Amino acid sequence: MGKPKWTMIGPGLIVAATGVGAGDLVAALVAGTNYGLVFMWAIIVGAVFKFVLNEGVGRWHLLSGKTIFEGWQSMGKWASIYFGVYAIIWGFVYGAAGTSSCALAMSAMIPSIPLWAWAVIHGVAGFAITWSGRFQLFERVMNVLVGLMFITVVGSALLVLPQLDDLWKTAVPDLPKGSLLYALGLIGGVGGSITMASYGYWLQENGWKGRSYVSPMRYDSAIAYIVTAIFTLSLLVLGAALLYGTDTTISGEQGLVSFATIMGNELNPAARWLFLLGFWSASFTSVIGVWNGVSYLFADFVRNVRKKPVGAESLNRTKAFRFYVFWLTFPPMLLHFIGKPVGLIIVYGALGALFMPFLAVTLLYLLNSKKALPNEGRNHWLSNALLALCLALFAVLSINELIRLFA
């Protein structure tokens, strides 16, 4: 293809950035605060696992000529039913949760506007960027936000490097007593979300089709998760440098605002703004990535269920795509005012906990399919082993999450 390699970086970075939200920021900061640099290994392993999943989704699209949803549908009605229920309930709750996260960061910077108003503004902004289905607009906005997210958080980490001193000795890989589930959660949380399944649609928007793009796709995915690992390691470093060995605890998204204040006090008032910008950009990339990526999946779901003669390349111009962008934006605004019903949150949590095992098990099946893939495109033993490990990891995390939800 003769293109310089840097021009091949694109959709993978969007997938990875969408998957890294406020929850991942909290998890990495808490790991640094509680354990120093011990869990650097977990972040790196997590990035490798997400690369394996992302590469699998991309390879399926490029070599089978089918979308990931068409692959799911070939496995039976159960997969379509699971996704349909998941998309409606998860989308409704995430629409409120994602915009609330953006609002929290922005409210800390500009408190004169109420939290609920910031949430509504971010929902409408996501709607405006994705409603038209113009992928180039969406991609440009995402690339700017990814750049901002990386510069602010990695830049913040560079500021605190001189304060690590003796902490480097804690970087030896270890599993402190009682921390197994914690480590597994950290591995499972590095940039993983439903939008990993959107990768193929974004490859398609970039004109990547066929066997000749398998190598660029792998390069794209690898760069994306290397960047994700550096970003998450930077958060671990921030937590370790400023809070390890103190009695301070970071809890929930509000803890990110508190941490920004600590940075401002310890380093420089400008450092507070730098971190809050990173928090905001990580949250807003997740919002617009979901608004665009999951709307593709939902439009594909409708196309296949109704057997509509719509080409996969036209999904972002369908009524189903626009309906889902609307569904993510406006109905969830009710939750900003009435609170989140407990029953709905439990169902949302349960469906969310099951998605990553669902993705891993379906990829294991599809990427070994003799009917759908040419011999050279199917999984080798290493790919199968890594996908099986992903499945085992996410199964354990799902069971733990379900126990916590229903306990």
C-alpha positions, -999 to +999 in steps of 0.1 A: +000+000+000+030+022+003+017+045+030+039+056+059+031+036+090+019+066+111-010+072+086-023+037+095-030+047+131-067+055+133-097+034+144-078+014+170-070+045+189-107+055+189-117+021+203-090+022+230-098+058+240-135+050+242-129+020+265-108+041+289-133+060+311-134+075+346-137+041+362-103+031+347-088+064+360-100+056+395-088+020+394-053+029+383-050+058+408-062+035+436-037+008+426-009+034+428-022+048+461-025+014+478+003-007+463+028+017+448+041+005+414+035-032+421+007-036+395+024-021+365+025-057+352-013-060+355-018-029+333+006-043+307-011-078+307-045-060+304-034-041+274-022-073+257-055-090+264-075-061+249-052-061+219-060-098+214-098-091+215-095-060+193-073-078+167-099-107+167-128-083+159-107-066+132-096-098+116-132-112+115-144-081+097-116-080+072-114-117+063-150-129+066-165-099+048-192-099+075-199-076+104-194-088+140-232-087+145-237-110+114-212-133+131-232-133+163-264-139+145-249-170+128-244-185+163-282-185+169-310-163+181-298-162+217-269-139+207-292-114+189-317-115+218-289-109+244-276-080+224-310-064+218-319-065+255-284-053+265-284-024+240-317-010+252-312-012+290-274-006+290-278+024+266-305+040+288-284+039+320-250+046+303-265+077+287-269+092+321-237+077+337-214+088+309-226+123+307-226+126+346-189+117+345-182+145+320-203+169+341-183+161+373-150+170+356-164+201+339-182+213+371-149+211+390-134+235+364-164+258+359-187+254+391-210+283+381-230+259+359-250+232+378-239+195+375-272+184+358-268+212+332-233+201+324-246+165+319-273+177+296-248+199+276-225+169+271-254+146+260-265+172+234-229+177+223-225+139+218-258+139+199-247+168+176-214+151+168-229+117+159-265+123+147-256+131+111-235+100+108-205+120+095-177+098+105-149+123+095-163+148+120-165+122+147-130+110+140-115+145+141-131+153+174-120+120+188-084+125+177-082+159+193-096+146+225-073+116+225-043+140+221-056+161+249-062+131+271-027+117+265-008+150+268-025+161+301-023+128+320+011+117+307+023+153+312+010+152+348+029+119+354+061+134+341+057+162+366+057+138+396+085+114+384+111+131+406+090+123+436+091+085+430+126+081+445+125+049+465+092+038+451+108+023+420+117-008+441+079-015+444+077-020+406+088-056+409+058-078+397+040-092+427+006-102+440+002-089+475-019-111+499-057-106+493-052-087+460-060-114+434-095-101+425-082-066+426-054-074+401-078-093+378-101-062+378-072-040+368-063-064+340-099-065+329-104-028+330-077-014+307-097+001+278-123-027+275-159-020+267-187-028+243-172-004+217-145-030+210-172-047+189-175-014+169-139-017+156-149-033+123-174-006+115-148+020+120-123+000+099-150+001+072-154+038+074-116+042+068-119+020+037-100-009+052-114-041+035-099-074+027-068-095+034-043-068+025-054-047+055-048-074+081-012-063+088-021-025+090-050-034+113-027-053+137-003-024+137-032+000+144-044-021+173-009-026+188-002+012+188-037+018+203-031-005+233+005+006+238-008+042+241-035+029+264-010+011+286+012+043+288-018+064+297-030+039+325+006+035+338+008+073+341-022+072+364-007+045+385+025+066+388+004+097+398-013+077+426+020+062+438+040+094+437+015+116+456-005+092+478+014+060+485+021+056+521-004+082+532-038+076+547-056+093+518-081+072+498-095+077+464-131+065+460-154+069+430-154+096+403-157+123+430-123+110+442-108+122+408-118+157+416-103+155+451-071+141+435-069+170+411-070+193+442-042+173+458-021+178+426-027+215+427-016+217+463+014+194+460+027+206+426+012+238+412-023+252+408-020+246+370-015+208+377-051+207+390-064+220+357-041+197+337-055+166+355-091+178+353-087+183+316-074+147+313-103+134+334-128+153+312-113+142+279-112+106+290-149+108+300-160+127+268-142+103+244-161+074+261-194+093+256-190+101+219-173+068+212-204+050+226-228+074+209-212+065+175-199+029+179-228+013+197-253+030+174-236+012+145-241-021+164-277-013+171-284-003+135-268-036+124-290-055+149-321-039+134-309-045+098-304-082+105-335-088+126-357-071+100-337-085+071-335-051+056-315-047+023-291-021+037-254-023+031-231-023+061-214+008+048-247+028+050-256+018+086-248+053+100-274+068+077-303+046+088-332+055+111-321+028+135-287+045+139-303+078+146-329+063+170-301+049+191-282+082+192-315+097+203-320+069+229-286+075+244-291+112+246-326+123+257-345+096+277-315+092+301-318+128+310-347+118+332-322+099+354-304+132+362-336+144+380-353+113+394-322+093+403-313+058+391-339+030+400-322+002+419-337-026+399-326-010+366-290-005+379-288-042+389-300-054+355-276-028+338-247-041+360-255-078+353-257-072+315-226-051+315-207-078+335-216-104+309-206-085+278-168-091+278-171-129+283-198-128+256-173-111+232-145-135+241-165-167+237-181-155+204-147-146+190-133-180+200-161-196+180-161-173+150-123-171+145-121-209+144-150-212+119-140-232+088-171-219+070-166-182+074-128-178+074-100-189+050-074-213+066-048-186+070-073-163+087-083-187+114-068-187+149-036-205+156-029-221+190-015-189+205-045-168+196-068-195+210-048-197+242-049-160+247-086-157+239-093-186+264-073-167+290-094-136+283-126-157+286-114-171+319-105-137+333-138-121+323-158-150+335-142-147+370-148-109+370-184-114+358-192-139+386-176-116+412-196-087+398-229-106+398-223-118+434-216-082+445-248-070+427-271-096+442-255-099+476 
